Amino acid sequence: MKAFLLGAAVGYVLGAKAGRGRYDQIMRTYRKIADHPAVQGAAGVARAKVGEKVGFGGRSRPASAPSGNGHRNASEPAYHQP
């Protein structure tokens, strides 16, 4: 915890010394890179691959999956916590 606070303090001091002009320059460069079509395409591919691995690939949930509204359908098994 002390290391994190020390790192945050050092980052704050260095950032304050760099000034607003340097911050604006870094943000302009970041936006220029982030808005580039090649970067956007790569980000979309990466997002889709992560979605496939995690299960959020834009597919709808199967009909047998619970609805998540707290109500149990008659065809769904009742789950009991130990």
N, C-alpha and C positions, 0 to 999 in steps of 0.2 A: 504494500500500500504506500509505503514511504517512497519507493522508487517511482511509482506512478505520479505522485504529487510533485516529486522533484522534477520529473520529465515535463509535467504540465507547466510548472513554474519556469523552467528553462525555455520551453517553447513559447510561452507568453512573452518573456523578456526579449528573446530573439525576434519574435514577430513584431513586437512594439518598436524595436530598434530599426527593423527593415522599413517600417512605415507603410502608409496607405498606398503610396505609389507602387511599391513592389507587390503588394497584395493585388492591386488592380491588374498589374502586368501578368501575374500568375493566373488570375481568373480569366483574363482574355485568352491566354494560351490554352488553358484547360477547355474553355468553351469552343475554341477553334478546333481543337483535336476532337472533342466529344461530338461536335456537330458534323464532322467529316463523314461522308457517306460510307466509306470503307469501315470506319469504326462502328457506325450504326449497324451495318450489316453483320459484322462480327459479334456485336452485342446481342443482336436478335438471335443468331445461331446459338450463342452461349446460353441465352435465356431459355431457348427451346430445349436444349440438351439438359439443362438443370431441371426444367419442368418435367421432362420425361423421367428423370431419375427420382425426383421427389414425388411425382404423381400429379402435378398440376399442369399437365400438358394441354389444357384446354378441352380435355375430353369430359363429357358429362358423366356424372356418377351412375353406376349401374343401378338398375331398378331395385335390386335386392338390398342396396345400401340403406342404412338408416337415414331418415330425413334430417336429423339434427335438431328438430323442433321440440324434443323432449317427450313426444308421444310415440307409443309403440304401436306398430301395426300388428294385426293378428298373426301375420306370417313371420314376424320377426321373433327370435327367441328372447326370452327375458333374461337379462344379465343381472347377476347378484354379486355384490362385492363381499369378499370374505370378512 
